[in-house]
Amino acid sequence: MKAARTFRQRLRSYYLMFTAGFAGFLVSLAVLEQEGMSRIWIGYLFMFSTIVLYATIGVISRTSNVLEYYVAGRRVPAVFNGMATAADWISAASFISLAGGLYLRGFDGLAYIMGWTGGYCLVALLIAPYLRKFSQYTIPDFLAERYGGAANPEGGGNVVRLLAVAATIIVSFTYVVAQIYAVGLIASRFTGVDFSVGIFLGLASILVCSFLGGMRGITWTQVAQYIIIVVAFLIPAVWLSAKHSDNPIPQLAYGKLLPKLSAREAVLQADPREAEVRAIFRQRADDYGQRLQGLPASWEAGRLEVQHKLDKVKHRNASLLEIRSAERALIAYPKSAEEAERVWSEARTQALARSEPITPHATPYPGDPASSDIKRNNFLALVFCLMLGTAALPHILMRSYTTPNVHEARTSVFWTLFFILLIYLTIPALAVLVKYDIYSALVGIDYHHLPNWVSYWANVDKLNPLFSISDINHDGIVQLAEITIDADVLVLATPEIAGLPYVISGLVAAGGLAAALSTADGLLLAISNALSHDVYYKTVDRSASTQKRVTISKLLLLGVAFVAAYTASQKPGDILSLVGAAFSLAASTLFPALVLGVFWKRCTTQGAVAGMLTGFGVCVYYMLHTNPVLGGSSAAQWFHIAPISAGIFGVPAGILSMFVVSLCTPAPAPATIALVDYIRAPEQ
């Protein structure tokens, strides 16, 4: 116990020194900004310093010991494991996108808060203690042993192991692409480098931590990252809270601000200029609808019209600006009728969305009874998928193996919830505070007096603008309907919206980068460990040395990281959508096998295989057939459930298959029953 206390004391002193040094670094940059240091250099310093910090921890924590590489030596104290798990959990979706999602969706966005927080209660009650009692390295390890390994050491459970590995790779890869996409977004925003270059800059930091030190390096890096995350998220929220409510505690202040926001929404809803802008968007949507009905003739007529306009401006010797504008219009015009159908359908959808009345932020499931029921069902379905997906995410469950014992595993889940709630209780408050600020300070001002942050963010990504504002009705006044803001940019822009010094913008970017990198580290390690330990060591070469196993894991991690970075550079979708898909897949494929494996002794190997395949198949089928991005159609939805909540069908299908097949096949061997009894018995 004395050695353990000494280890904890050393950890506390190290991270107290780190926190003091980080505070000194912020103060120094604030002073340098006052002395005239340019914004670009502040951005460079934040990016460079944080990446060097994480790399340094990774180098110090480097190891080739299997126990240290896979599970950090099983000696991480509960409080520090809670901080590391919270950093692992507070991904780019939570830090960057969730407040933006609440800003855009209002009450409906709370499904993410409820689902992700509730999922951790399931982790604590249903899974984490039993995994720690099992005392192995990976989730496929547990499933393989539970479904055949204990009864047949020569090969039983290998099918389950390989299915679990495949699920781990698919779920983690989908999730990690979203994190690396966020890294590119942040790096390109604050250093000015190309988006793809920013991705590979962030990738270098990820690899130094996870490649050299495995779980050991990742754990101690994630504790430092959590400190940066919580400071970066709370400072702008506290500032805005004090600014708008004279109360520096945002979690308490935003309840007072909600009535003011509702009153402002009512004023804007009754504004005739707002109605005029929305009517223009409605007309645009109707125009696109007519073009779509007239294809392919409408595409040909439009192409000739654009070409004729270019010829006309050239013929009358128009200015170079007019000629360039006409040339750009011709280049941007769809190249075929098929492309025109896709482009015009998207434009029509966007125009229809912007023509809709203002959605009250605090009103649950607004709309007529039919649409309200659909929104309520989708809200509950999303909460269900996020909760069960949280309880089955491999990179989160892996952390159960790193604590010294079962009691510490349970305690660490408590600390994880506490550290997560510091952020999650602030996110709804921040969404309301920023929304009120924009509705009050930006809407209604003259276009000639727009704040500087508007033009800055409008030019970050000109091909796919993250923020745009244009005078639709040409009255020279900003209307709410004339503003579009991407969910992924709101938190990053919050310090500038609030009027804070630029050093706080750099701090928020560093926090977002820490959130993305910490989760990416854990996900990449989960993938590489599953491949090296469960596929190579457990299936291919049982005689491999410990050094060889760690080396294989490092090489696989390197390969997976570059594939994920390339995929992220293609910008496959917004962060929340990618993350939501990962949760539905995890819930459908892994959750039934994990929970029934612990709490239903009669569950058999054949049942687990059937459940995992059925759950995964139903989930993927629903996503492919209902998501327009994947070639499906929203008209194919069952009960109007959005594709992000495909797990609402995959989970019951998986559980039903496990029950039916298990009852139709011979009962598990006594060795398997003994394993279940062992992991469920209280620790002595």
N, C-alpha and C positions, 0 to 999 in steps of 0.2 A: 504493500500500500504506500509505503514511503516513496518508492521509486515512481509509482503512478502519480502521487501528489507532486513530486518534483517535476515530472514531465508536464503536468498541467500548469504548474507555476511558470515553467519556462515558456510554454505556449502563450500564457497570458502576458508575460512581460514582452515577448516578441511582438505580439499584435498591438499592445498598448504603445510600444515604440513606433510601430508602423503607423498607427492612427495619428500620433503626434507629428510624425514626419510628413504625413499626407496633409494634415492641417497647415503645417508650415509651408509646404509646397503651394497650396492654394493661396495663402496670404502673399507669398512671394510673387506669384503670377498676377494677383490683383494689383500689387504695387507696380509691377512692370507695365501693366495695362494703363495705369494712371500716368506713368511716365512716357507713354506714347508707343509702346510695343504694338506692332500690327496684329490684326486678328489672325492672319494666316500663320504667324509664328507661334501664337498661343495655341492654335490648333495642332501645329506640328509638335510642340512641347508636350501637350497632353497625350497625343497618340504615341510619341516616341517613349515618353517616360513610363506610361502604363505597360506598354509592350515589353520594355526592358525589365520592368519590375516582375512581370509574370515569367519572363524568360529566366531571370535570375533565380526565382524560386524553383523553377523547373530544373535548372542546372544543379542547384544545391540538393534537390530531392532526388536526383537521378539514382536509379537502382536497377540491378539485374536479378534481385531476389524475387522468386515467384510470389511469396506471401505478401511482400511489400508492393510488388507491381500490380497484383490483382486486387488486393483488399487492404492496402496501406498497413499491413502488419497486424490487423485487427486490434489496434490500440488507440483509435481516435476517440477522445472523450465526447460525451453526449452533446455538450454545448457546442463544441467546435464541429462535430459532425452535423448538428442542426444548422449551423451557419453555412457549412459547405453544401449541404443538401438544399438549403434555401437558395443559394447562388446557382446551384445546378438546376433548380426548378424555375427560378425567376428568369426566364429566357427572354429573348428579344420580343416575343409575343406579349409577355407580361409587361416588360419595361417600356417598350416602344409603342406597341400597337393597341394594348388593351384600353388605355385612357382615350385614344383616338376612336376606338370602336364604341366606347360609351358616349363620346361626344356626338358621333354620327347616329347612333341607334337609341340613345336614351336608356330607358328602363330595360329594354330587351338585352342590352349588353351586359347586364348583371348576371346573365346565365354563366358567363365565363368565371366570374368571381365565385359564385355559388358552387359551380361544378368543380373547379380546381381546388377550392378550399375543402369542400366536402369529400373529395377524393382522398385527401390526406387522412381523414378520419377512418376511411376504409383501410388505408395502408396500415394504420396503427392497430386496428382491431382485427383485421382478417389475414394479413400477410406478413408484415415486417418481423414480428417476433419469431414466427415459425421458420422463416428463412434463416434468421440468425442462429436458431437452434440447430438447423441443418448443417451450418458451418462449411459451406463450399465456396465456389468462386462466382458462378454465373446462374442466371435463371434457367437456361436449358439444363444445367447440371441438376437442379432440383427436380424439374419435370421428368427428366430421363430416369432419375433414381426412383421417383415416386411411381412412375408408370412402367415398371419392368426391371429397372436396374437392381433393386434389392433382391428380386426373386431370381434373376438370371444375369449374373455379373459378366457372362461371356458375350452378351450382345443385346439382351432385352432392353427395351427403352430407347434404342438408337433411332428408331423411326420418330418417336416423340422428340428426341433431342434435335434431330435435323429439322423437324417442323418448327420447333421453338427457335432454333438458330435462324431459319428463314424469316420467321415473324419478327425476331429481334432486328434483323438487318433491314427489313422493309420499313418497319415502324421508325427505327432510329434514323435511317437514311432520309426518310421523308421529313422528319423533324430537324435533322442537322442541316438540310438544304435551306430551311427557313432561317436558321441561325447565321449561316455563312452569308446568305443574302443580306441580312441586317448588318453584318460586318462591312460588306461592300458599300451599303447605303451610308453608314456612319463615316467610314474612311473617305469616301468620295466627297461627302459634305464638308468635312472639316480639314481636309488637306488639299482638296482641289484635284486629286488624281482621278484617273478614269475609274469607273465603277468596277470593272474587271480587275484592274491593278489593285484597287482597295481590297478586294476579296482575297487576293493572294498575299497581301501584306498582313492581313489578319490571320490568314492561315499559318503564316510563319510562327506567330505567337502561340497558336493552338498546338502546333506540332512540338515546339520546344517543351511545353509543359507535359503533354501526354506522351510524347515519344520517349523522352528521357526518363521520366519518373513514374509513368503509369498512374495508378490510383493514388499512390503516395504524393506524387508531384501535383496531381490535380486537386487533391484534398486541401493541401496547404495554400495552393493558389486561390482556390474558391473561397476560403475564409477571407483572404485579403480582398477578393473581388466583391464579396458581400458588403464589406465595410464601405467600399467605393459606391456600390449600388444604392445603399440606404441613404448615404449622405447626398448623393446626386439627385435622388428622387424627392427627398423631403425638402431641400432648400427652396426650390421654386414653388412648391406647394405651400410652404409656410409663408413665403413672401406674398403670394397672391391672396392667401387667406387673411393676412394682416391688412393688405391693401383694400380688400372689398368688404371685410366684415369686422375689422379691428380686433380680430381674434386669431392668434398665431397658430392655433391648433386646427388644421384643416378638417380633421375627422369630425370635429364638433361644429365647426363654423359653417360647413356647406349646407346643413339643414336650415340654417337661418337665411341662406342665400337662395335656396330653391324657390320660395315665393316671389322673390325679386326677378328671378329668371323667368318664371311663369308669366309674370306681369309683362315683362319685356317681349316674350313670345306673342302674347295677345296683342300688343301694340303693333308688332311687325305683321302679324297675320291680318290686321285690319288696314294696313297701309296700302292705298291704291297703287303706289308705285311698285310695291312687291307683287301685287296682283297682275300688274302690267307685264312685268318680267316673266312671271310664271305662264301667262297667256302666250307670250312669245315662244317659250319652250314647248308649250302644248302645240302651237302651230308648226314648229319645227318637227316635232314627233309625227304629226299628221303628214307633213311633206315627205318624211322618210318612209312612212307607211305606204304612201301612194307610189313612191319610187320602187319599193319592194314588190308591190302588186304588179307594177308594169315591167318587171324584168323579163327578158333581157333587153327589150327595146329601150327602157328608160336609161340603162347603163350606156348604150350606144349614143343616145341623144345627148346625155350629159357629157360624154367624152368629146363629141363634136362641138358642143357649146364651149367647153373649156379651151379646146384647140382654137376655135374661132376667136375667142377673147384674146388669146395670146397673139394671133395673127393681126388682130385689129390694133392692139397697142403698139406693135412693132411697125405697122403700116403708117400710123400717125406720128411716129417719132416721139413716143411718150418718154417720160423720164425713166432713168435706169431702175429706180425703185419700183415703178409700176410694172416694168418688164420682168424684173426678178420675181415680183409677187405673182404674176401670171404664170411664169415658168414653174414656180413652186407648186401652184395649184394643179398644173398639169402632171407634175411628177407625183404629187400626192394622190391623184385620182386613181381609183381601183383599176388594176390591170386586166381584170376579167369580170364577167358577170357573177361568177362564184365568189370572187373576192368582194365585189360590191355588195352582195347579199350579206356577207359576214360583217363588213364595215358598217353598212347602213343599219343593220339590226342592232349592233352595239350602240351606234349613235342614237337610234330611236329609243332604246332602253334608257340611256343616260338622259335624254331630253325629257322623257316621261317622268323619270325620277325627280328631275329638277323642276318639273311643273307641279308636283304634288304640294299640298299645303304643308305648313310647318308641323312637324311631329312634336307634340309637347314632351319635354324631356322626362318629366316625372310621372307621366301617365302610362300605366301598364297596358300593353296590348291595345293601342288605339285603333279606331276604325269601326266599321259596321260590325254587327254580331258575327257574320261569317268570317270576315278577315281577322277579327279579334280572336276567334276560336283557333284559327290557323296559327296565328302568332303565339298563342298560349301553348299549343301543342308543340310547336317548334322550340319554344323556350324550355319546356320540360324535357323534351327529347335531347336537347343539347346539354342540359345539366346532367342528365343520365349518362350520356356518352363521355362527357368530361370526367365525371366522378369515377366511372369504372375504368376509363382509360388511364387516369392517374394511378389507380391501384394496380395497373399492369405494365407501366412503363419500365422497361428493363434497366435503363440508366439510373432511375430513381431507386428501384428495388435493390440494385447492386450495393447501394450504400448501407443496407442493413447488415451486410457482411463485415463492415469495417469497424464496428464497435467491439469492445472487449467481451461483452456478454449480452444475454437477452434483456436484462433490466436496462442496460445502457441503450439498447436498440429501441425499447419503448420510450425511454426518456428523450432520446434524440429526436423521435418523431414529434414529441411535445415541443421541443425547442424549434424544430423546423416550422411547425405551425405558427409559433410565436413570431419568428423572424419573417415568415411570409406575410403574416397579418400586418406587420408594420408597413409593408408596401401595399397590400391588397385593400386595407381600409382607407388608404390615401388615394388610390386610383379613382374611385367614384367622385371623391371630393375634387381632385384635380380636373376631371372632365367638366364638372359644373363650374368651377372657378374660371377655367379657360373659356368656356362657352359664354359665360356672362361677360367676360372681358371683351371678347370679339363682338358679341351682340351690342355691347354698350359703346365700345371705343372705336370699332372699325366700321360697323354698319351705320350708314347715315352721314359719313364724312365725305368731303369733296375729293374727287380723284386726284386733284393736284396736291393734296396734302396726305397722301398715303404714307404710312411709316416705312422706314427703310427695309425692315424685315420682309415686307411683302415682295418687293422686287428681287430681294436676295433669294428667297425660297422659290419664287416663280422661275428662276433661272438655274436651279440646281440640276434638273433633268429636263431638258427642253423637249426630248422625244416623248417622254411619259411624265408630264408635269405633276409634281407632288402637291403643288399649290397653284391655283390660278384665280384671277379676278379680272373681269372684263365688263365694260359698260354696255350691257345688252340693250337697254332702252335709250341710251345716249342722252341721259339727263344730267350726267356729270356727278351723280351721287351714288355711293356704294349701296346696293341692295343686298340683302342676305342671299337671295337666289342667284346673285352674280358671283358668289364665292364658292369655290370648290377646294376642299382640303382633304388630302389623303390621310387615312388613319395612321399610317406608318410615320408621319412627319410631325404630328401634333406635339408629342412630348419633346422631341428634339428642338422644336421651335418655341416651346413655352418660355424659356428665359428671355428671348427677344420680345415675345408678345407681352410679357410682364414688365419689360423695361429694365431688366437686370443687366449688370455688366457682362461683357462677352466672356469673361473667365468662367461664369456660371454655365454658359452655353457649352464651353469646352468640358466642364465638369459633367454635365448631363450626357454629352457624347461619350465621355469616358465611362460613365455608368452604363449606358446602353451597350457599349463595346464589352464591358465586363460581363453584362448579362448574357450577351450572345456567345462570347468566348467560353464562359464557364459551362454553359449548357452544351456547346459544341464539343468541348473537351470530354464531358461525360458520355455523350452519345457516340463519339468516335471510339472511345475506349470500350464501350459496350459492344460495338460491332466487331472490333479487332479481337477482343477477348473471346467472343462467341466463336469466331472463325479459328483462332489459334488454339484455344483450350478445348472447345466442344467438337470442332470438326477435325483439326489436325491431331491433337493429342489424344482425345478420347475415341476417335473413330479411325484415324489413319495410322498413327505411330504411337502406341502406348509406351514405347521404350525411350521416347525422346527425353533428352536431358533438360533440366530446368533452364539452363542457359539457352538452349535451342528454342524452347517454348517461348521465352520472353523475346528472343530475337525475331522469331516468326511473328509474334504479336505486333512488334514495332514495325516490321516491314508491311504487314497488312494494314496497320493504322495509316501508314504513309500513303499507300495506294488508295484506300477508301477516302482519305481526306482530299486527295487531288480530284477524284471522280466527283465527290460532293461539291467541291469548289467550281468545277467546270459546269455542273448542273445548275448551281446557283447563279453563275454568270449569265445563264440564258434567261433569267428572270421568269421562272415558271409560274408564279402567282403571288398574291399578297401573303404576308406572313401569317395572319390569323387563319386563312383558308388552309394553308399547308399544315399548320399545327393541328387544326381541327381534324383533318384527315388522318393524321398520325394517331390521335386519341381514339377515333372510331375503330381503326384497325387494331390497336392494342386491346381495346375492350372486347372486340369480337373474337379475337384469336387467342389471347393469353389469359384473360380474366377468368373465364369459366374453368379452364384447366387448373389454374392456380388455386382458386377458392375451393372447388370441389375436391381437388387433390388433398386439401387439408381437412375438410369438414365432411366428406362422404367417403367412407372406407370402401364402399362397394364399387366405386368408379374404377374402370378397368383401362388397360392400355388401348384396347380397340375403341373404347368410348372416348378417350382423350383424343385419339387420332381423328375420329369422326367429328368430334366437337370442334377441334381446331380448324379442320378443313371446311366444315360447313359454315362456321362463323365467318371465317375469312372470305369464303366464296360469296356468301350472301352480301357481305359488306362491300366487297369490290364490285359485284354485279350492280348493286344499287348506285354506287358512285358513278360507274361508267354509263349507266343508262339514264341518269338524272342530271348530271353535271354538263352543261353546254360546253365548258372548256375541254372536257374529255370526250366530246362527240355525242353526248346524250341530249336529252330534252327535258325541260322542267315539266312538260306535260305528262311525262312517265312517272312522276312522283307518286308514292303510295301515301294516302292520307295527307297529302301536301307537305310531307316532311322533307326538309332541305337535305341535299346530299352530304353536307358536313356532319349530319347526325345519322349516318348510315348504320352506326352501331346499335341503334334502337331496334333494328331488325336482325343484325348479326349476332348480338348477344343471346337473345331468346332462342334463335335457331341453333346456336352452338350448345347451349345448355340442354335443350330438348334432345339434340342428337346424342349428347353424352349420356343422358338418362336412358334413352331407348336402347342404344347399343350396349351400354354397360349391363343393363338388365337382361339382355339377350346373349351375353357372353359369360364364360366362367368367371367366378369371383377371383379377386386378386389373391396371390400366394400369401401364406402366413408371414413371410419376410417383409412384404409390402405393408401388411397390416401393422406389423411391429414397428416399422419406420414411422407410420402415421401416429401411432401411440406415443412414440418417443418424442417427436417434434411437438406434439400437443401437450405433453406432460409439463407441468410447471418446473422451472429450473430450481434445483435445490441450492 
